Amino acid sequence: MKQTITHWIKAKYFILSICSAAILTACGDDEPALPDNLVNFPSAQQSISEDESELDVVLSFSRGLDVATADITVELAGENIAYGTKFTTTPAASNDAITLTVAEGAEQASFTVSKVDAALFDGDEVITFTLSTSTDGLLPGTTATMTLSFAEILAAQGQIDIEGGGATYSNKVFIDLSANRQTAVNRNGWDLGFYSGVDFKVILNSSVTMFAQALEKTDLAEVTATDTVGFAAAMSINAFSTDAFGWIDDPSGDLDKTAIAEISATADENVVYIINRGEAPAATAGAPGETRGWKKIKISQTADGYLLQYADISATTFSELEIDKVEAQQFVYAHFEDGVVDVEPAKDKWDIAWTGFMNSTNFGGGAIPYYFQDIVLQNTAGVETAMVVTETKSYESFSSSDIASLEFSESQTAIGSTWRVTGGPGGSQPGVYEDRFYVIKDTSGNYYKLKFTALMQGGERGKPQIAYELLD
C-alpha cells in the first residue's frame, strides 16, 4: 500500500512538472501584449483669442506608433460657426471630419484651425472636436473631446499631458493655465533672448547648456582663436568648475546676474563675448547631442532695441542682426542661423514652463553649473508660486481661504525640481512627490492649485502630466 501511494505521488508530480513546463514554454513563446496606444487632445477646452488667426491642435500618443501607418478621424461640430465661412482646417475637413495619417514611430499628430480672412466673430462661436475612430492600435484616450472657443476663456480646471518630446527631452513647453494651453518649442531653435523691458539685458539659452565669457577687447575683428585658448575645457557643462558659474545666467532668473553684462548705450563700452552654444537635443535617447559650436559676439543698443554682431571665432568679417523690443513680449529671441525667431508666448500668455535647464549644484567646493532635466520654471513677468505640503492641507481640501497663509516666490526656480524624484542610490524610483502641490498666481491675479500627476507615461521620460483647479 505504501509503495502504491509513493508511485501515485511521483506520478502526480511528474504530470505537474510536464504541465508546468508546457505553461512556461507557452509563456516564453508569446510576447506580453502591449497596452493600448491612446490618443489624447492636449486639454478638454481651448480658445483662440481675438488677435490670433490660427491655432495648432496637437494630439499626443502614449507611445510611438508601431505599425507602418495609421489613420485618425476627428469629427467636428460647430455652434454659431460654419466651416468655410468663418473657419477652415488643415488638413481640410470632409463631411464634418478630418482624417490624419501618421507614420511608424510618430508620437503625435496635429491639425490647424484657421480663421477665414475678414470674418467677424461675436465671441459665442464654439467648435467641438471628437476623436471618433482610429486604426491599427491607436485608440481614443481619456481626453477624446475638445471644445474650442473663439473668445478668451478662464479655465476652471484642466489636465495637461506635457509635450516634452519624449526620452530625448527635445522641447521646452510653456503652459498657460487659464487658457488650458501648452506651447512646445524645440529647445535647439534659439540662442539668445533680448529683454523688451526698460533695461538692456540679454539671456542665454540655458536649455542647451550655453556659456558666455567676456573678453577685454571691443572689436570683433581683433578677436582670434588665440584669445580662446583653454576655453573649450573651462566653458563646459563637464568642467565642474566654480569659475564656470560666472559664465552662465543665474538660475534664479535675476537679470542683474546674467553672463552677458547690461548693454551700454556707448558702443565702445560693450565688449566681445565668446559663446559656447552648447549641445543640441540628442537624436535618440541615451545618445550624446550634437555640439552646436562657438561664436564671438558683440551687442550694442539701437533706438528700438539691440544690434547683434556675430561671427565664427577666426572670422575677420561678421554678420549683423537688429532685434527690436516688442512690448507684448518679455524677451525677443534670436538664432545665429535663422535670425529673429518665435519662442515663448506673450508675457501674459504663459505661467510655467517645463524644460531642461542649466541649474547649479554644490559638491562641496562651491556652486557649479549643473544640467537638470524635468525642471519647471515660472514666468518672471509677474507669476508667483508657493508650495503646500499635504501634511498641512490636502490638495482636495485646499481653498481660496487658505491662500493668505502662503509665502509666494518670484524666483523662476521656485518649483524647479522639487516636484519630482528621478531615482538614485537609495533605491527610489523615478516619479512625482505625492506629499506636495503648488499654488500659482498668474499675471491676471488668478490663483490655481496644481499637482504633478506623472513624471513619465508609458515608461518614457519627457512626458509629464499636471492637473490643476482655479481657486475661486
C-alpha positions in Angstrom: 0.0 0.0 0.0 2.8 2.4 0.9 4.5 1.6 -2.4 1.3 2.4 -4.4 0.9 5.7 -2.6 4.6 6.5 -3.4 4.1 5.7 -7.1 0.9 7.9 -7.1 2.7 10.8 -5.6 5.6 10.5 -8.1 3.2 10.3 -11.0 1.3 13.3 -9.7 4.5 15.4 -9.5 5.6 14.1 -13.0 2.3 15.3 -14.5 2.5 18.6 -12.7 6.1 19.1 -14.0 5.0 18.4 -17.6 2.1 20.8 -17.2 4.3 23.5 -15.7 6.9 23.0 -18.4 4.2 23.3 -21.0 2.9 26.5 -19.4 6.3 28.0 -19.1 7.1 27.1 -22.7 3.9 28.7 -23.9 4.6 31.9 -21.9 8.1 32.1 -23.3 6.9 31.8 -26.9 4.3 34.6 -26.5 5.4 38.2 -26.0 3.2 40.1 -23.5 0.7 42.3 -25.2 1.5 46.0 -25.2 -1.1 48.3 -23.6 -3.3 50.3 -25.9 -1.7 53.2 -27.6 -4.0 56.1 -26.5 -4.6 59.3 -28.4 -5.5 62.5 -26.5 -6.2 66.1 -27.1 -3.8 68.4 -25.2 -6.8 69.5 -23.0 -10.6 69.3 -22.9 -11.0 73.1 -23.6 -9.0 75.6 -25.5 -9.6 79.0 -27.0 -8.4 81.1 -30.0 -8.2 84.8 -29.0 -9.2 87.8 -30.9 -5.7 88.6 -32.0 -4.8 85.1 -33.2 -5.5 83.9 -36.7 -5.0 80.2 -36.2 -4.3 77.5 -33.7 -2.3 74.3 -34.0 -4.0 71.4 -32.2 -1.6 68.6 -31.2 -2.8 65.1 -30.5 -0.4 63.1 -28.3 0.1 59.3 -28.3 1.0 57.3 -25.2 3.9 55.7 -27.2 5.4 55.8 -30.7 3.3 54.2 -33.5 4.5 50.6 -34.0 2.8 50.0 -37.4 3.6 51.4 -40.8 0.8 53.9 -41.0 -2.5 54.6 -39.2 -5.4 56.9 -39.7 -7.1 59.1 -37.0 -10.6 60.5 -37.6 -11.6 63.7 -35.8 -15.2 64.7 -36.1 -16.1 68.4 -35.7 -19.4 70.1 -34.9 -19.8 73.9 -34.9 -22.1 76.1 -32.8 -22.7 79.6 -34.2 -20.0 79.0 -36.7 -19.9 77.4 -40.2 -17.0 75.6 -41.8 -15.6 77.6 -44.8 -17.5 80.8 -43.8 -15.6 81.6 -40.6 -13.0 78.9 -40.2 -11.2 76.2 -42.1 -8.8 73.4 -41.1 -5.6 71.9 -42.4 -6.0 69.1 -43.5 -9.4 70.1 -44.9 -12.5 68.5 -43.4 -14.8 66.3 -45.4 -18.3 65.5 -44.2 -17.6 67.2 -40.9 -14.5 65.1 -40.2 -10.7 65.4 -40.5 -8.5 62.5 -41.3 -5.0 62.5 -40.1 -2.5 59.9 -41.4 0.6 59.2 -39.3 3.7 57.1 -40.0 5.6 54.5 -37.9 7.4 56.0 -35.0 5.2 59.1 -34.7 4.3 60.2 -31.2 1.8 62.8 -32.1 -0.4 64.2 -34.9 -1.7 67.7 -35.5 -4.1 69.8 -37.4 -4.6 73.6 -37.7 -7.7 75.6 -37.2 -7.7 78.9 -39.1 -10.0 81.9 -39.2 -11.3 82.9 -42.6 -9.8 86.3 -43.6 -12.2 89.2 -42.9 -14.6 87.0 -41.0 -16.3 88.7 -38.0 -16.7 86.9 -34.6 -19.1 87.6 -31.8 -17.3 85.5 -29.2 -20.0 82.9 -28.9 -18.6 80.6 -31.6 -17.6 77.1 -30.4 -16.3 74.0 -32.2 -16.4 70.6 -30.6 -13.7 68.1 -31.8 -14.2 64.4 -31.1 -11.8 61.5 -31.7 -14.3 59.2 -33.3 -12.2 56.4 -34.8 -8.7 55.3 -35.2 -7.0 52.3 -36.7 -4.1 49.9 -36.1 -3.8 50.1 -32.3 -4.5 53.8 -31.8 -7.5 54.3 -29.6 -9.2 57.4 -28.1 -7.8 58.2 -24.6 -9.4 59.9 -21.7 -9.3 63.3 -23.4 -11.1 62.3 -26.6 -13.1 65.5 -26.9 -12.0 69.2 -27.0 -14.1 72.3 -27.3 -12.5 75.3 -29.0 -14.0 78.7 -28.1 -13.5 81.8 -30.3 -13.1 84.0 -27.2 -10.9 84.2 -24.2 -11.6 81.6 -21.5 -10.8 81.3 -17.9 -10.3 77.6 -17.4 -11.9 76.3 -14.1 -9.7 73.2 -14.2 -7.6 71.1 -16.5 -5.3 68.2 -17.1 -2.3 68.5 -19.5 -0.1 65.9 -20.9 3.1 67.9 -21.4 4.6 67.5 -24.9 8.2 67.4 -23.8 9.4 65.4 -26.7 9.8 62.0 -25.0 13.1 60.4 -24.0 15.2 63.0 -25.8 13.6 65.9 -24.0 13.7 67.9 -27.2 11.2 70.6 -26.3 10.7 73.4 -23.9 7.0 73.7 -23.1 5.2 76.9 -22.0 1.9 76.4 -20.2 -1.0 78.9 -19.8 -3.3 77.5 -17.1 -6.2 79.9 -17.7 -6.2 79.2 -21.4 -5.7 75.4 -20.9 -2.9 75.6 -23.4 0.7 74.5 -23.9 3.2 75.7 -26.5 6.0 73.3 -27.2 9.2 74.7 -29.0 12.3 72.8 -29.9 15.0 74.0 -27.5 17.5 73.9 -30.3 15.7 76.8 -32.0 17.3 79.8 -30.4 20.5 81.2 -28.9 19.9 84.5 -27.2 16.9 86.3 -25.6 16.8 90.1 -25.7 14.8 91.8 -22.9 11.9 94.1 -24.0 11.7 96.0 -20.7 13.3 99.3 -19.9 16.8 97.8 -19.3 19.0 96.3 -22.0 19.6 92.7 -20.9 20.4 89.5 -22.8 20.0 85.9 -21.7 21.4 82.6 -22.9 19.5 79.6 -24.0 20.3 77.6 -20.8 18.2 74.6 -22.1 21.1 73.7 -24.4 23.9 74.5 -21.8 25.2 77.7 -23.3 28.1 79.7 -21.8 29.4 83.2 -22.4 32.7 84.7 -21.3 33.7 88.3 -21.7 37.0 89.4 -23.3 38.7 92.7 -22.8 38.5 93.5 -26.5 35.7 95.6 -28.0 36.4 94.9 -31.7 35.2 91.6 -33.2 37.8 91.8 -36.0 40.6 91.8 -33.4 39.4 88.5 -31.7 41.1 85.3 -32.9 41.5 81.8 -31.8 44.4 82.9 -29.7 42.0 84.7 -27.4 40.2 81.5 -26.6 43.0 79.2 -25.6 41.7 76.9 -22.8 38.1 78.0 -23.2 36.9 74.6 -24.5 37.9 72.8 -21.3 36.7 75.5 -19.0 33.5 76.7 -20.6 31.7 73.4 -20.5 29.0 71.7 -18.5 31.5 68.9 -17.9 34.2 71.2 -16.4 32.6 71.0 -12.9 34.2 74.4 -12.2 33.2 77.1 -9.8 34.7 79.6 -12.3 32.2 78.4 -15.0 29.3 79.5 -12.7 30.1 83.1 -13.7 29.7 82.3 -17.4 26.0 81.2 -17.1 22.9 83.1 -16.3 22.0 82.9 -12.6 19.4 80.1 -12.3 17.1 82.4 -10.2 16.3 84.4 -13.4 17.7 87.6 -11.8 18.5 89.8 -14.8 21.2 91.6 -12.8 23.1 88.3 -12.7 23.3 87.4 -16.4 26.5 86.1 -18.0 26.3 89.0 -20.5 26.5 92.3 -18.8 23.9 95.0 -19.3 24.3 96.5 -22.8 25.7 100.1 -22.6 24.4 103.0 -24.7 28.0 103.7 -25.5 29.0 101.2 -28.2 32.7 101.2 -27.3 31.9 100.1 -23.7 30.4 96.8 -24.9 33.0 94.1 -25.0 33.2 91.0 -27.2 31.9 87.7 -25.7 32.9 84.2 -26.6 29.9 81.9 -26.8 29.8 78.2 -26.3 26.4 77.3 -27.9 26.2 74.1 -26.0 24.7 70.9 -27.2 21.5 70.1 -29.2 19.0 67.5 -28.1 20.1 64.0 -28.9 18.6 62.3 -32.0 17.9 59.2 -30.0 17.6 58.5 -26.3 20.9 58.0 -24.4 23.0 59.3 -27.3 25.1 62.5 -27.0 23.6 65.6 -28.6 25.4 67.3 -31.5 27.7 70.1 -30.4 26.3 73.5 -31.6 29.7 75.2 -32.0 31.2 78.5 -30.9 30.7 82.2 -31.8 32.2 85.6 -30.9 29.6 88.3 -30.5 29.2 92.0 -29.6 25.9 93.6 -28.7 25.1 97.3 -28.8 22.0 99.4 -28.2 19.8 100.9 -31.0 17.0 103.3 -30.9 14.5 100.5 -30.9 16.4 97.7 -29.3 19.7 95.9 -30.0 22.3 95.3 -32.6 23.9 91.9 -32.6 27.2 91.3 -34.4 28.5 87.8 -34.6 30.9 85.5 -36.4 32.9 82.3 -36.1 35.9 82.7 -33.8 38.5 83.0 -36.5 36.4 85.0 -39.0 37.6 88.5 -40.0 34.1 89.6 -41.1 30.8 89.4 -39.2 27.1 89.3 -39.6 24.6 91.8 -38.1 21.1 91.4 -36.8 18.8 94.1 -35.4 16.4 93.0 -32.7 13.6 95.4 -31.8 12.0 95.4 -28.4 8.3 94.1 -28.5 6.1 95.4 -25.7 3.9 92.3 -25.6 7.0 90.0 -25.2 9.2 89.8 -22.2 12.1 88.6 -24.5 12.6 88.7 -28.2 14.7 85.7 -29.4 17.4 85.3 -32.0 19.2 82.3 -33.6 22.6 82.7 -35.2 21.4 81.0 -38.4 17.7 81.8 -38.5 17.6 85.4 -37.2 14.7 86.6 -35.0 12.5 83.6 -34.1 9.3 82.9 -32.2 9.9 81.1 -28.9 7.9 81.9 -25.8 4.3 83.3 -25.9 3.4 86.8 -25.0 4.5 87.7 -21.4 0.9 87.5 -20.1 0.1 84.3 -22.0 2.1 81.7 -20.0 2.6 80.8 -16.4 5.1 77.9 -16.1 7.5 76.1 -18.4 8.8 72.5 -18.4 12.3 72.2 -19.7 15.9 71.1 -19.3 17.8 73.8 -17.6 21.3 75.0 -16.6 20.9 75.0 -12.8 23.6 74.8 -10.2 24.7 72.3 -7.5 27.4 72.1 -4.9 29.6 69.1 -4.4 31.4 70.8 -1.5 33.6 73.2 -3.3 31.1 75.9 -4.2 28.3 76.3 -6.8 29.0 74.9 -10.3 26.8 74.7 -13.4 24.8 71.5 -13.5 22.2 70.5 -16.0 18.8 69.4 -14.6 16.1 67.7 -16.6 12.4 68.0 -15.8 12.8 71.5 -14.4 9.7 73.6 -14.0 10.3 77.4 -14.4 7.8 80.2 -13.7 7.3 83.3 -15.8 9.2 86.1 -14.1 6.9 88.7 -15.6 4.5 88.6 -12.7 3.8 85.0 -11.9 4.3 83.9 -8.2 4.2 80.3 -6.7 4.1 78.6 -3.4 4.4 75.0 -2.3 2.0 73.3 0.0 2.7 70.1 1.8 -0.2 67.7 2.3 0.5 67.3 6.0 -0.6 70.9 6.3 -3.6 70.8 3.9 -4.7 68.2 1.3 -5.0 69.2 -2.4 -8.7 68.4 -2.3 -9.5 70.5 0.7 -7.3 73.5 -0.1 -9.4 76.5 -1.0 -9.1 80.2 -1.7 -9.4 80.9 2.1 -6.0 79.2 2.6 -4.1 81.4 0.2 -3.4 84.1 2.8 -1.3 81.7 4.8 1.2 81.1 1.9 4.5 82.7 1.2 4.9 83.2 -2.5 8.1 83.4 -4.5 9.0 85.2 -7.7 12.2 83.2 -8.4 11.9 81.3 -11.7 13.1 78.1 -10.0 10.7 78.2 -7.1 9.1 75.0 -8.3 12.3 73.8 -10.1 12.9 70.2 -9.4 11.1 70.0 -6.1 8.1 68.2 -7.7 9.9 65.0 -8.9 12.3 62.3 -7.8 14.5 60.8 -10.5 15.8 57.7 -8.6 19.2 57.3 -7.0 21.5 55.2 -4.8 18.8 54.9 -2.1 16.7 52.8 -4.5 14.0 55.4 -5.0 12.1 55.0 -8.3 11.6 57.9 -10.7 8.2 59.6 -10.1 6.4 62.6 -8.6 6.3 63.6 -4.9 2.7 63.0 -3.7 3.2 64.9 -0.5 3.1 68.3 -2.0 1.3 70.5 -4.5 1.6 74.2 -5.6 -0.4 77.3 -5.8 0.2 79.6 -8.7 -0.8 83.2 -9.1 -0.9 84.2 -12.7 -0.3 87.6 -14.3 -4.0 88.4 -14.2 -4.3 87.7 -10.4 -6.0 84.3 -10.8 -4.9 81.6 -8.3 -4.6 77.9 -9.3 -3.7 74.9 -7.2 -1.6 72.5 -9.3 -0.3 69.0 -8.7 2.0 66.9 -10.8 0.4 63.5 -11.6 3.1 61.8 -13.7 6.8 62.1 -14.4 6.6 59.8 -17.3 4.0 58.0 -19.4 4.2 54.5 -21.0 7.5 54.1 -19.1 9.1 57.0 -21.0 10.5 60.2 -19.6 9.8 63.6 -21.2 6.0 63.1 -20.9 5.0 64.6 -17.6 1.4 65.3 -16.6 -0.3 68.0 -14.5 -3.7 68.6 -13.1 -5.0 72.0 -11.7 -8.0 73.9 -10.5 -9.0 77.5 -10.3 -9.4 78.8 -6.7 -12.5 81.0 -6.7 
